[in-house]
Amino acid sequence: MAPRDGEGGGRRHHFVLVHGLCHGAWCWYRVATALRRAGHRVTALDMAAAGASPARVDEVRTFEDHSRPLLAALAALPPSGDGERVVLVGHSHGGFSVALAAERFPERLAAVVFLTASMPPVGRAMANTTDELALLLKYTV
């Protein structure tokens, strides 16, 4: 990652923050504020049918649908050739979303942080994990 230099010569990064179930971008308010005060760029996302997302729960049929705001945000980033790669942070259930994003966009990421987050088994495709998760959620919700 080629971080930007900020005031005082410190390294600056772009953080993309992903919430867990029953949360929204709002849960990152204090973290995002502190990171911005430190000079970092911060994007806190509302996943589909969560937070202020306009999607309705009955419109989100798959785990990929739920993760679409994150996938779209990473796809919209400038090509990594310009030096900016993001630090992706997932909390709780958001760990599955950041794992999916890391699998799809490894070249756009500097690091992936699982903050007390769910993490798929190493060596297994996200498709298998998300199918299992969908079954689990179907029977627990």
C-alpha positions as CSV (number, residue, x, y, z in Angstrom):
1,M,0.0,0.0,0.0
2,A,1.2,3.5,-0.8
3,P,-0.2,5.5,2.1
4,R,-0.5,9.2,1.7
5,D,1.6,11.4,4.0
6,G,-0.4,13.6,6.2
7,E,0.4,16.4,8.6
8,G,3.4,15.5,10.7
9,G,4.6,13.0,8.2
10,G,2.3,10.3,9.5
11,R,1.0,7.5,7.3
12,R,-2.6,7.9,6.1
13,H,-4.8,5.0,5.1
14,H,-8.3,4.4,3.7
15,F,-10.4,2.3,6.0
16,V,-13.6,0.6,4.8
17,L,-15.7,-0.4,7.8
18,V,-18.3,-3.2,7.7
19,H,-20.9,-3.7,10.4
20,G,-22.4,-6.9,11.7
21,L,-26.0,-8.1,11.9
22,C,-28.6,-5.8,13.3
23,H,-26.3,-2.8,12.9
24,G,-25.5,-0.2,10.3
25,A,-22.8,2.3,9.4
26,W,-23.9,4.3,12.5
27,C,-22.2,1.8,14.8
28,W,-18.8,3.0,13.5
29,Y,-19.5,6.6,14.4
30,R,-16.8,7.0,17.1
31,V,-14.2,4.8,15.3
32,A,-14.7,6.7,12.1
33,T,-14.5,10.1,13.8
34,A,-11.3,9.1,15.6
35,L,-9.8,7.8,12.3
36,R,-10.7,10.9,10.4
37,R,-9.3,13.2,13.1
38,A,-6.0,11.2,12.7
39,G,-6.1,12.1,9.0
40,H,-7.3,8.8,7.6
41,R,-10.0,8.4,4.9
42,V,-12.9,6.4,6.2
43,T,-15.9,4.7,4.4
44,A,-18.5,3.2,6.7
45,L,-21.1,1.2,4.7
46,D,-24.7,0.1,5.3
47,M,-25.0,-3.4,4.1
48,A,-28.2,-4.3,2.1
49,A,-31.3,-4.1,4.2
50,A,-29.4,-2.8,7.2
51,G,-28.9,0.7,8.7
52,A,-30.1,3.3,6.2
53,S,-30.0,1.0,3.2
54,P,-33.1,1.4,1.0
55,A,-33.2,-2.4,0.3
56,R,-35.9,-4.3,2.0
57,V,-35.2,-7.6,3.8
58,D,-37.4,-9.6,1.4
59,E,-35.3,-8.2,-1.5
60,V,-32.0,-9.6,-0.1
61,R,-32.2,-13.2,-1.1
62,T,-28.6,-14.2,-0.9
63,F,-25.5,-13.5,1.1
64,E,-24.0,-11.8,-1.9
65,D,-27.0,-9.5,-2.1
66,H,-26.4,-8.6,1.5
67,S,-22.7,-7.9,0.7
68,R,-23.5,-6.0,-2.5
69,P,-22.8,-2.5,-1.1
70,L,-19.3,-3.5,0.0
71,L,-18.6,-5.3,-3.3
72,A,-19.8,-2.3,-5.3
73,A,-17.7,0.1,-3.2
74,L,-14.5,-1.9,-3.7
75,A,-15.3,-2.3,-7.5
76,A,-15.7,1.5,-7.7
77,L,-12.2,2.2,-6.3
78,P,-9.6,3.5,-8.7
79,P,-7.3,0.7,-10.0
80,S,-4.7,-0.2,-7.4
81,G,-2.0,1.0,-9.8
82,D,-2.5,4.5,-8.4
83,G,-1.2,3.2,-5.0
84,E,-4.4,3.3,-2.9
85,R,-5.4,0.0,-1.3
86,V,-7.8,-0.1,1.6
87,V,-7.8,-1.5,5.0
88,L,-11.0,-3.5,5.2
89,V,-12.5,-4.0,8.7
90,G,-15.4,-6.3,9.5
91,H,-17.2,-6.7,12.8
92,S,-19.2,-9.7,13.9
93,H,-21.1,-11.1,10.9
94,G,-19.4,-8.5,8.8
95,G,-16.4,-10.8,8.9
96,F,-18.1,-13.0,6.3
97,S,-18.7,-10.0,4.0
98,V,-15.1,-8.8,4.3
99,A,-13.8,-12.4,3.6
100,L,-16.0,-12.5,0.4
101,A,-14.7,-9.1,-0.6
102,A,-11.1,-10.2,0.0
103,E,-11.6,-13.2,-2.2
104,R,-13.1,-11.1,-5.0
105,F,-10.8,-8.0,-4.7
106,P,-7.4,-9.0,-3.2
107,E,-5.5,-6.5,-5.4
108,R,-7.5,-3.6,-3.9
109,L,-6.7,-4.5,-0.2
110,A,-3.8,-3.7,2.0
111,A,-5.1,-5.6,4.9
112,V,-8.3,-7.3,6.2
113,V,-9.1,-7.0,9.9
114,F,-11.6,-9.3,11.6
115,L,-12.7,-7.3,14.7
116,T,-14.4,-9.9,16.9
117,A,-15.8,-11.2,13.7
118,S,-16.9,-14.4,12.0
119,M,-14.2,-15.9,9.9
120,P,-14.8,-18.6,7.3
121,P,-12.7,-21.7,7.5
122,V,-9.3,-21.4,5.8
123,G,-9.1,-23.3,2.5
124,R,-12.8,-23.4,1.9
125,A,-14.5,-21.4,-0.8
126,M,-16.7,-18.5,0.4
127,A,-19.6,-20.0,-1.7
128,N,-19.6,-23.1,0.6
129,T,-19.5,-21.0,3.8
130,T,-22.2,-18.6,2.7
131,D,-24.5,-21.5,1.7
132,E,-24.0,-23.0,5.2
133,L,-24.6,-19.6,6.7
134,A,-27.8,-19.1,4.7
135,L,-29.2,-22.4,6.0
136,L,-28.2,-21.5,9.6
137,L,-29.9,-18.1,9.3
138,K,-33.0,-19.5,7.7
139,Y,-33.6,-21.8,10.7
140,T,-32.6,-19.4,13.5
141,V,-34.4,-16.2,12.3
